[in-house]
Amino acid sequence: MKIVAFGGGTGLSTLLRGLKKFEKVEITAVVTVMDDGGSSGIMREEFGILPPGDIRNNIVALAQDESLMAQIMAYRFQEGTRFKDQSLGNLIIAALTKINGSFPAAIENISSILAIKGKVLPVTEESVQLVAHMSDGSVITGESNITKRNGKINEIGLNKPAKPFPKVIEEISKSDVVIIGPGSLFTSIIPNLLVDSIPEILKEKPKILIANLMTQPGETTGMDAEDHLKIVEKYLKSEVDKVIVNSQSIPKDVLERYEKEGSKQVLCKIENPKFVRFPMVKIVTDKIDGQRKIRHDPDKLAKAVIKTIELITGDKVGI
């Protein structure tokens, strides 16, 4: 079963960690490259390369053995002034880009070193930025600025047209099913659909949307699962076949803390045959602030995706 999964950093990498355990699955991750903040933003500004952070996260997630080399790729310096919070993996990708003269070639090198199960591809090779038209009439350029604004987005686009990376089109054409998400709706998921030709080539493919567990303050405040679907289908320019929604209960005290921060659980409020429900949650304790956080469980999420694929295709995909 050939799967192409679209997304950004944390959400997509969580899915890949679960999917790689299924022997009958061949995975291609297509990753947004519009990030302009943090370590990736510095790489983009200093070296003129595409932001490597989300790419790096997904390469590590697909590594068959997430041991020493994968830890090196994920390592961030904790001391100093110039290198504090800088990712060693980003520096390695930047170096390989300069050595090869190509960002995609650098990704291939790292993927080979880590012996990843599948492929990780940038959605485009072109350096483009997100442009958001906000509900208050303002226009904001740059993913980091959009995220900081913490406001309602009416429309999102790119600052200039961008052609897809050719291998992305090739992998989509060979795919059996396409997975969209999970991840930040306007800054991780939709950006992939803004690249030329992507919506058109996806029209004939079975598509599964993974709904987020919680809303993001400002960006998706007040949005339920149906609202997320409407937005995705608007930019996709075609219909999604199935939407995976969490069915697992979340501890009340954890939900109450999220609600104080302006975030609520993403629920499906109407009966719709497109929506399928699976338990997908795990509660983790943050190492820095000690707070309990709501996250997708990689194994539960992957099983939900596999069962949904079997529902759509009629093929047996499980181990």
Buried (B, 14 or more C-beta within 10 A) or exposed (E): BBBBBBBBBBBBBBBBBBBBBBEEBBBBBBBBBBBBBBBBBBBBEEBEBBBBBBBBBBBBBBBEEBEEBBEEBBEBBEEEEEBEEBBBBBBBBBEBBEEBEBBBEBBBBBBEBBEBBBBBBBBBBBBBBBBBBBEEEEEBEBBBBBBEBEBBBEEBBBEEEBEBBEBBBEBBEEBBBBBBBBBBBBBBBBBBBBBEEBBEBBEEBBBBBBBBBBBBBBBBBEBBBBBBBEBBBEBBEEEBBBBBBBEEEBEEEBBEBBEEEEBBBBEBEEEEEBBBBBBBBBEEEEEEEEEBBBBBBBBBBBBBBBBBBBEBEEEEBEE
